Amino acid sequence: MSPGGCALLALLSGAYLVEWSGLRLFFTGDTEDPGALLAARDLDVAFVSPWLLRRIVDDDRRVDARRVVVSRRVSAQLGPGSRCPAATLP
């Protein structure tokens, strides 16, 4: 597992590239900087926060991944009353 860099607290919001069983998985964490994700190439799956994906789309850029999964923390991690739907983009 290798850190992908983050401008915010690395332990809480860092991005990671995981190479496992021949797959390249990228987790963006809570970062707002798309630099590490956009620099990564030939990803199998990128797990991206909705606000980071919105920024990438608004900047007319693309993630180099076979599949992008829009992910968020589970509601228990965000506090009472939070709703955290997840969606998958082909």
N, C-alpha and C positions, 0 to 999 in steps of 0.2 A: 504494500500500500504506500503510495507516495502523495505528499501534500501538493495540492494544486495552487496554493496561494490564496490569500484573502487580505483585504485591506482592514478588516475588522478583527475581532478576537479570534485567533486561529483555532483555539480549542472549542469554541462555541459555534463558529460560523465558517470554518474552513472548508475548502473544496478538496475532494480526494479522487484520485484515479486509482481504481482497484483492478488489478489483473488477476483473474481467477478462472481456472479451468479453461484457458484459452479465450476468455471473454474480457473485453475492456469496458469497465463500468465507471461512469463518472458521476459523482455526487456533488452538487453545488453547495449544499448547506444553506446558510442564510445570507450569503454574500450578495452584494448588489453590484459587484464588479464582474462583468462577463469575460474578462480577459483570459483567464485560465481555461475556461470552457471553450471559448472560440479558438484558442491556440491548440487545443487537443484535436488529434486527427484519428480517423478510423475507429471511432467508438462503436461498441455494440449497443449500449444503452446509456443514455444521459438522463439522470434524475435531476430535474430542474424546478426551482421554485417558480410560482406563477409570475411574480414581479420581475424576476430575472428574464424569463422567457418573453414577457411583454416588452422589456427594454430591448432585447435582441431583435424582436419582430419590428418594433418601432424604428430601429436603426437600419432596417432592411438587411439584416445579416442572417446567417444560417449556422446551425449546429451540425458538425460533421459526425452524425450518429445514425445508425440504422433505425433506432427507435428513440423517441424522446418521451419521457414520462413526466408529467407535471405532478409534482409531489408537494405535500405540505405536512407539517407536524400533525400528529393526532390531536384531537380536541382536548384530551386530558392534559397535554403539555402546554396548551395555550391558555388554559383557565376555564372557569365555569361559563357555560353558554356559548362557547366557541363552536363554529361549524367549519369543518375542513374537508370539503369534498376533494377527491383526487380524480384526475382525468388522464387518459392516455391518448397521445397523438400518434398516428401511424408514421 
